[in-house]
């Protein structure tokens, strides 16, 4: 029996000329995880303590209402006994909500799973490690808004009384005290509507003139000025003081 020997170099040549070996196809699928989309529901009641440069913090509550208005209350801890109120109209610009006085640079908020995060106008969080978030506690709140200190214009004309907060284009019915109801025959608030009307007459030159004031008040429900039903009222709790102008 004869054996044929093929030189090693020839084997290498034949191997190189043979069909190229194709790599096996990889059929495994790569799963792409997409984060869930947050359903944005702006209206609601938000609260938390925001940073303060010269106090322990600012107790902040923000009511975003479905009628496009907002009510912001801020109390500087160790400085204020009653929060200061700001009322205006909120807007959504490029996915961010804005609140603030008309004509001033607003504050910007980004919606999160927990509530709202204060950001810059580009939607970026502040570089500071301080917590600028407000937690959403409820979608709706009760009829009454806690007392606050707020500036605005009071008008009394033809037995109609109204209050327009500074920076707001909305006007609300307004009365002094809480004399729409009594407990055990005593007024709920010592200051009443007669006191408010008398103060108004002293504060203006002519009846019907606007009277710019700083007042301590609450917001609650009262009988509608026109037709049946109920609507929001401003209840001024004590003698307001005159101010020169709205900020």
Beta strands, then each sheet from edge to edge (+ up, - down):
strand 1: 44-50
strand 2: 58-64
strand 3: 69-76
strand 4: 84-89
strand 5: 91-93
strand 6: 96-99
strand 7: 107-111
strand 8: 115-119
strand 9: 133-138
strand 10: 145-157
strand 11: 160-165
strand 12: 172-176
strand 13: 182-183
strand 14: 186-187
strand 15: 211-223
strand 16: 230-236
strand 17: 241-242
sheet 1: 4+ 3- 2+ 1- 9+ 8- 7+ 6- 5+
sheet 2: 17+ 15- 10+ 11- 12+ 16+
sheet 3: 13+ 14-
end
